[in-house]
Amino acid sequence: MLIASKKLTPAFKKTLISAPKPRYVKETSLCDWIIREVSMQDYGMLLCINQNTQMPIVLPGAEFLKVSPVSVLRQVLMFVMAGMGISSIKLTEYVNCIAHSKLEFQNMTDDFLVEKAFRAYAPELAKIDVDRLDDEQLLNQLGILSLTLGSSTRVFCDLRKPEMAPAVCFKNQINQEWRLPAQRKGSMAEKSAWEFDYHQFHQWDDQIQKTPAWNGYAAIVREMRQVNDAFLRRYHDYLEQAETVDDARMQQYLRLADVYLNRYLIAQHPETITSDLAAPTSYLFEWLLEHGQIKEQNVQLVVDAMLALGAFIKVTGVYSSMDEDLYRQAVHDGGDRVRAFFKAADAQAQREAADDAPISREEVAGKRIDALVQELMALADDDRLADALSTILNETPALVDKLLTRLTPLQQQQLARHLAQLLSDDQDD
């Protein structure tokens, strides 16, 4: 649900850009956003606050928008959620839910944390220098500003969990509530020699919100590992029989699958390979990067290993064709994000190396010459040129050549007259 102040009623009557209805996840309270006007210096802006997490999203003011604020919120949210590393499938589902949310108008809520968040964020926005925002990149810059505000516990945090910034809460709830569980429907068209009882993974679906703090968590994890190990043994036999990879690569595939099932999926919640088809994105982009398990040179190997695992899961009948398709999208999404991360890191390293590189005397001289030439060009039609030449022509012989190539024919004639006059004065002295 979207709750906007009554003053914004005309803005929401503007064109609403159509968006597909969500296909896999139903709308939850995480889709509730409160929208009000705030000031950024002398400009009116819109501040949207998520009711569950107090995550802020900053939008241009209503008078600047040619479409409904809902459409702009959807666009900025896509940028922000992509920056958080959230799966493209999940963020698309989420923003589509926003586009189809019910809209109400009221000036105040009875939510203490939301009202407190508005009072905390508004003064911070008032300090922002609007002139530094680029009109062509405005929405992206507002997305970055939103992430910055939401990532600081200094600006605002829920005192019940003061170490948790609103942006972190928002991301965690998206990952927990917006799961895309496997939907295996019906039996396989053909009997597979590798068929595995998918109910063994689904038996923990009702425990998925549990965390390691729960007393029964350890027992469930032990049971999960037993099922996972049986599944991995079958995967090992499948790879050996298929002979699509050599022994060394097969061991790498098995190790990555083991880490995915027995370490990553049960790290925060008791999840299985059927719990969330979008999980490979964060596995590649966050967990493997954080634990140093993925390097720039082996990104494709990891992607290939995850795709091979997904293909096997479908062969066993645990995934349907649609399930595997979503899983593959998540793998490619994670791989693309990892590559973009390494590309950005390389570019940053090159910039830092260039900044740290010593500047040669020739480069310093060249820059000095450039500055002197520009100064002379400004004086080319002025009687002061002679005085300027007398003090700087001896700096370097290269200046003469560079100066002559920059001057127009008329300026060269004027310069020649000034030089002739200078020489004449010297002879008289």
C-alpha positions, -999 to 999 in steps of 0.1 A, spaced: 0 0 0 11 36 -8 1 63 17 6 98 4 -2 132 19 -34 147 7 -15 177 -8 0 153 -34 -33 141 -48 -29 160 -81 5 145 -86 -8 109 -84 -34 117 -111 -5 120 -137 2 93 -161 11 60 -145 35 40 -166 22 5 -169 40 -24 -153 35 -62 -154 18 -78 -125 41 -98 -102 42 -135 -112 59 -153 -83 55 -133 -51 25 -119 -34 23 -84 -20 33 -81 17 35 -53 42 70 -47 30 54 -30 0 39 -2 23 55 32 16 46 66 31 52 95 7 54 132 18 69 165 6 102 177 21 125 206 13 160 204 -2 172 240 1 146 260 -19 133 230 -38 104 207 -29 112 170 -30 94 138 -22 105 115 6 93 80 7 98 58 38 92 21 39 68 14 68 85 -19 78 121 -9 77 121 30 76 143 28 45 142 62 27 138 69 -10 142 104 -23 123 115 -54 121 148 -74 93 172 -63 58 167 -76 60 199 -97 90 184 -116 74 151 -124 56 145 -157 44 111 -146 29 97 -114 53 95 -84 46 57 -83 64 53 -116 94 73 -104 95 54 -71 96 22 -91 125 34 -111 146 47 -82 139 15 -62 152 -6 -91 185 13 -90 187 12 -52 179 -25 -49 204 -34 -77 230 -15 -57 222 -37 -27 230 -68 -47 194 -80 -47 185 -105 -74 171 -89 -106 142 -114 -104 133 -103 -69 137 -66 -75 115 -68 -106 88 -87 -87 90 -61 -59 88 -30 -80 59 -45 -100 41 -50 -67 47 -13 -59 32 -4 -93 0 -22 -85 -3 -12 -49 -34 4 -35 -31 42 -30 -45 61 0 -42 98 11 -36 108 47 -14 134 63 -3 114 93 1 78 104 -1 61 138 33 46 133 58 61 157 89 49 139 78 63 105 70 97 120 103 97 138 121 87 106 106 117 87 118 140 114 153 125 112 157 125 74 142 159 66 170 180 82 196 159 65 180 165 31 178 202 38 216 203 39 221 189 4 234 213 -22 209 209 -50 232 226 -75 256 196 -73 229 173 -87 231 166 -124 198 168 -142 207 140 -167 216 116 -138 192 130 -113 173 97 -105 205 77 -101 220 104 -79 189 105 -57 192 67 -55 227 70 -42 216 97 -18 188 74 -6 213 45 0 236 69 19 208 81 42 195 46 47 229 31 54 237 53 84 226 44 119 237 79 129 209 95 110 182 70 120 178 35 134 153 14 153 165 16 189 154 -21 194 182 -30 170 205 1 170 233 -17 151 210 -24 121 207 5 95 174 8 76 190 -2 43 203 -34 59 168 -42 74 152 -36 40 176 -58 22 173 -86 48 135 -85 46 135 -86 8 157 -117 9 136 -133 36 101 -125 25 105 -123 -13 117 -159 -19 109 -177 -51 104 -213 -40 105 -241 -64 71 -249 -78 76 -284 -91 41 -293 -105 32 -329 -115 55 -357 -123 83 -358 -148 74 -366 -184 100 -394 -185 113 -415 -156 148 -404 -147 175 -427 -133 185 -399 -111 150 -391 -97 151 -377 -61 122 -373 -38 117 -335 -39 95 -338 -7 127 -343 12 136 -307 6 101 -293 10 96 -309 44 113 -278 61 93 -252 42 74 -242 74 106 -237 93 122 -213 68 118 -182 90 138 -198 118 173 -185 126 203 -200 144 191 -185 177 161 -209 177 166 -240 199 157 -265 173 179 -250 146 209 -273 150 188 -304 148 172 -293 116 205 -284 101 218 -319 109 188 -335 91 193 -311 61 230 -321 58 220 -358 56 196 -351 28 221 -327 11 249 -353 13 228 -380 -2 219 -356 -30 255 -347 -36 266 -383 -38 241 -388 -65 254 -356 -82 289 -371 -81 278 -403 -98 259 -382 -124 290 -361 -133 312 -393 -135 287 -410 -158 281 -379 -180 319 -374 -185 313 -338 -196 341 -325 -174 375 -338 -164 383 -350 -128 398 -318 -117 368 -297 -128 344 -323 -114 359 -319 -80 356 -281 -83 319 -285 -93 313 -308 -63 331 -285 -38 311 -254 -50 278 -274 -48 287 -286 -13 295 -251 -1 262 -239 -16 240 -265 0 258 -272 33 272 -238 42 255 -209 24 219 -220 23 218 -228 61 240 -199 73 211 -176 83 180 -197 78 173 -234 73 170 -232 35 173 -259 8 177 -258 -29 139 -255 -32 136 -226 -8 146 -197 -30 154 -200 -67 170 -165 -67 195 -175 -40 224 -181 -65 227 -144 -71 236 -135 -36 257 -167 -33 279 -156 -61 278 -118 -56 281 -117 -18 290 -149 -1 317 -161 -24 332 -126 -28 332 -120 10 348 -154 17 374 -150 -11 361 -180 -29 357 -163 -63 384 -145 -82 384 -125 -114 400 -154 -133 376 -181 -122 342 -163 -125 332 -184 -155 342 -216 -137 319 -208 -108 290 -198 -131 295 -231 -151 295 -251 -119 262 -235 -107 246 -240 -141 256 -277 -140 241 -281 -106 208 -265 -117 207 -288 -147 212 -319 -125 185 -307 -100 161 -306 -130 172 -341 -141 163 -354 -106 128 -339 -109 133 -315 -79 130 -285 -103 105 -281 -131 115 -264 -163 102 -231 -150 122 -236 -118 154 -242 -136 148 -212 -159 145 -189 -128 175 -206 -112 196 -200 -144 186 -164 -145 197 -160 -109 231 -176 -117 237 -154 -147 226 -124 -127 251 -132 -100 279 -138 -125 273 -105 -143 274 -86 -110 307 -103 -100 322 -93 -133 310 -58 -130 325 -57 -95 359 -68 -107 358 -44 -136 350 -15 -113 378 -26 -89 403 -27 -118 393 7 -130 396 21 -95 431 5 -90 442 20 -123 430 55 -113 448 52 -79 480 40 -97 478 69 -120 473 93 -91 503 78 -72 526 78 -102 555 103 -100 553 133 -124 583 136 -146 601 170 -151 592 168 -188 555 166 -178 558 194 -154 575 215 -180 549 207 -206 521 218 -183 540 250 -176 545 256 -212 508 251 -219 499 276 -192 524 302 -206 512 297 -242 476 303 -230 488 335 -212 506 347 -243 476 340 -265 455 363 -243 481 390 -246 487 386 -284 468 418 -293 482 438 -263 513 460 -260 522 440 -228 533 411 -250 568 424 -252 572 426 -215 558 391 -211 581 377 -237 612 392 -221 605 374 -189 595 339 -201 610 332 -235 641 319 -219 621 293 -199 625 267 -227 632 267 -265 601 244 -270 579 274 -261 588 293 -292 578 264 -315 546 257 -296 537 294 -295 541 298 -333 520 268 -341 492 282 -319 491 318 -333 470 328 -362 487 346 -392 474 379 -379 487 372 -344 521 362 -359 524 395 -377 515 414 -346 540 394 -326 567 400 -352 561 438 -349 563 436 -311 595 416 -313 610 440 -338 602 469 -315 617 450 -286 650 444 -305 651 480 -316 647 492 -280 675 469 -269 699 483 -296 691 518 -285 699 509 -249 
